[in-house]
Amino acid sequence: MAENRASVYAEGVPCWVDAQLPDLAAGRRFYGELFGWTFDEVTPASESTVWGCKDGSPVAGLTYKADGRMPTVWTLYFATPDAQRLCGRIIAVGGQVVTPPEPVGDLGTAALAADPDGAVFGLWQTRRHRGFGRRHETGTFVWAELYTRDTEAANAFYGGLFHDALFGPDAEPDFGRAPVSDVFPAEMPPHFLVHFRVADCAAALGAVQRLGGRVQAPVFEASYGRVAVVTDNQGASFALLER
């Protein structure tokens, strides 16, 4: 397993992403060819979770989805030093806890929560796994956009939870907020859309289609770069971002 040399991320900073997939082998082939990832087993005996790596550093997780009723999705995780305490704060300001904090071996503690509009996100309290070993590079996480029905309410919710990460003097926000209707049909539920950086958005779109994925939204200009929204060959949505 590659050693993660990333520093500990401050609370509220996006620190990890993973995809829940019904066919892990197919996911490895798709993302390995699209982004050039190699893969490490999380534990030597594990067949349910692998880490996608760039140059030996972990950049994303792929997890086997055993329950077909669960969605096939990419999930964004925010760093926290205390997942239990943060869950209490989330409930206090109108959010909800979907999955309470649970240890993930000796890697850390994970939880799932939802904001008042229903967008689901993860929390990660580090132990051995500190999160992204690389980010903002080609083939790695670079941005997440929250598509929501009420951007002002979203700003208040996340700004209250993660004020320093979003608005503090050293803030380098890795996620933004936009109305669902900017890109998706109005009936689309609020959600976080994970973005991976690519050198050429048009070329990456061609690769997605060749590998069995599909295009949800062709290339468009956003305030943070050129974006296209796609799904992989199992239906998990994500975005390609050219900067």
PyMOL commands that set and color helices and strands:
alter all, ss='L'
color gray80, all
select helices_A, chain A and resi 24-35+83-92+151-161+163-167+180-182+201-210
alter helices_A, ss='H'
color red, helices_A
select strands_A, chain A and resi 14-21+38-41+49-54+57-64+74-79+96-104+108-114+120-126+141-148+175-179+191-198+214-222+225-231+237-242
alter strands_A, ss='S'
color yellow, strands_A
deselect
rebuild
show_as cartoon
